[in-house]
Amino acid sequence: MASSSAWARSPPTAGLRGLGLPEERVRAVRTALGRFRDDPRRPEEELVHDALLLESAGVAAAAERLMQAGKKRVAVARALAQLDPGPPAGRYRTPRGAALGGRRRQEAEAWIEDLRRRVAQESQG
């Protein structure tokens, strides 16, 4: 998961010239890579934007964040209280992204709530 985020922060546009792409296309790609997170304007940019949001949504992403908190020795109850199920559907740019992201968020919310309930039960008894 981290590799696509790292790629987005430091895109390899220099290699595009070696592919024989026209300079105007290279400039367009560089411009798009600079804005797709916050202000995607083209359909391709919206797809990349949504793909990165989807990467941070759902049970798997929440579990990864929980594991990272554990590595930092954050108390389980505190980590669960702060656990994020992912971006709300309104942050996505495409209908499909919003639908997928919304479902992933709902599943993660249910999973997080179940974990919170279990941890609370264990601490009581």
N, C-alpha and C positions, 0 to 999 in steps of 0.2 A: 504494500500500500504506500509506503513512504517513497518509493521510487518515482511514482507519477507526481507527487507533490514536489519532490526535489527537482524533477525535470521542469515543472511549471515555474519554479523560482529561478532557474538557470537554464533557459532553453538553448538548444544547440543550433541556433540559426546560421552560424558560420559554415556548418557542413552543407547547407542548402546550395550554396554557390557551387560546390563540388559536384552537385547532381546536374548541373547545367540549367538550373532554373533562372529565368530572367531576373534581373536586379529588382524590378518592380514587384515581382512575386515574393522575393525574399523580404523586401521592405513591408509588404502587406502581412506576411506571416509574423514578422517581428512586431509590428503594431498590434496585431490580434493577440499575440501571446502576452503583450503588456497590459491588455485590458479585459481579457475574457473572464477573469474572476469577478470583477466589479461592474463591468459595463460591456457585456457581450452584445455585439451589434449584428453579426451575421449568423445564419443557422449553424454553421460549423462551430463558431465560438460558443453558441448556446449549448450545443451538445457537450463540448469539453467542460464548460461551466457546470452543467448538471452532472456529468460523470464524476467530477471531483466532489461535488456535494454528496452524491450517492455513496461515494467511498467512505464518507464520514457518518453515514446514517445506518441505523439498524442494530441488531443484536451483536453481530460480529464486531462492529466498530465500537460499540459500548463495552463489550467484553475486553477488547484491546485496551481501551482507556482505563478500565478497572484493573487490568494486569499492570499497566504502567503506574497506576497509583500504588499498587502493592509493591512494586519495585522501589518506590520512593518511601515505602513504609508508612503510608497514610492509613489510618484506622479504617476498617471496612465500613463501619457505619457512616463515617464522614465521607469516604469515597462514594458510597451509594447515594448519599444526600446530594452530592455535587454532580453525579453522573448525568451526562447529556445524551438523550436518545437520538440526536441528530437534528439537522435543520428542519424547520417547518415547511410544509408544502409550498407556501407562498414565496420562498426563496428560489425555487426552481424556475427556469425560463421556458421549459417545454411542457406540454400537457403530460407526456409520458414520464418525464422526470418527476413532475409533481405527484403523479399517481404512484410511481415506484417509491419515491421518497416518503410519501405519506404513509404507505403500507409499512415500509421499513421502520418508520418512526413509531407507529402504533404498536408494532411487534416489540420494539425495544422498550417502549413505555410499559407494556405488560410484563416483560421479562424483568425490568428494573424493579417494578412494584412487587413482583413475586420474590425477588431476592431480598428486598427491604423487609417484607413480611417474614420471611424465613430467618433472617438475621435477628429481627426483633423477637421472634419466638424462642430462638436459641439463647438469647441473652436473658430472657425471663425465666427460662426453665432449664 
